[in-house]
């Protein structure tokens, strides 16, 4: 999930439901005015929370996210090499 602010609705229950299904949630806070506590709550752990300075940094996240999933499950992207 990408955001530049704070959610206006309840996030804990739906996030918990997703994690109960085995879905890994990664939250990305963009800019200075993000609610880090809420984003960590969404992702379930600070290890799955990323903060970037601006929207210009988003293209750099793809390699980070690919590396994350390839380390935890090397077969998730066929042919991907770290």
C-alpha positions in Angstrom: 0.0 0.0 0.0 1.3 3.5 -0.9 0.1 6.6 0.9 1.1 10.2 1.5 -1.0 10.7 4.6 -3.3 9.0 7.0 -6.2 6.6 6.4 -9.7 7.9 7.0 -11.1 4.5 7.7 -10.4 1.5 9.9 -7.3 -0.4 8.7 -6.5 -2.9 11.4 -9.3 -5.4 10.8 -8.9 -5.7 7.1 -5.1 -5.8 7.4 -5.3 -8.5 10.0 -7.7 -10.4 7.8 -5.3 -10.2 4.8 -2.4 -11.5 7.0 -4.6 -14.3 8.3 -4.9 -15.5 4.6 -1.1 -15.5 4.3 -0.9 -12.2 2.4 2.3 -10.3 3.1 1.5 -6.6 3.4 4.1 -3.9 2.7 3.3 -0.3 3.4 5.1 2.6 1.9 4.9 6.1 3.4 5.6 8.9 1.0 6.9 12.2 2.3 7.0 13.6 5.8 3.4 13.7 7.0 2.7 10.0 7.2 1.3 8.1 10.1 4.1 5.6 10.7 2.2 3.8 13.5 -0.7 3.2 11.3 1.5 2.0 8.4 3.3 -0.4 10.7 -0.1 -1.6 12.0 -1.2 -2.3 8.4 2.0 -4.2 7.5 2.0 -6.0 10.8 5.7 -5.4 11.4 8.1 -2.5 11.1 10.2 -4.8 8.8 7.5 -4.5 6.2 7.2 -0.7 6.4 9.2 1.5 4.0 9.4 5.3 4.0 10.5 7.3 1.0 11.0 11.1 0.6 8.8 11.6 -2.5 6.9 9.9 -5.3 10.1 10.1 -7.4 11.6 7.4 -5.2 8.8 4.8 -6.0 10.6 3.3 -9.1 13.5 2.3 -6.8 11.2 0.3 -4.6 10.6 -2.4 -7.2 14.1 -4.0 -6.8 13.8 -3.8 -3.0 10.4 -5.5 -3.1 11.6 -8.1 -5.6 14.6 -8.9 -3.4 12.4 -9.2 -0.3 10.1 -11.8 -1.9 12.9 -13.6 -3.7 14.8 -14.0 -0.4 11.7 -15.4 1.4 10.5 -17.4 -1.6 13.2 -17.8 -4.4 10.7 -19.3 -6.9 8.2 -16.4 -6.7 9.6 -14.7 -9.8 10.8 -17.4 -12.3 14.2 -16.6 -13.6 14.8 -13.7 -11.2 18.4 -13.6 -10.0 19.5 -11.6 -6.9 
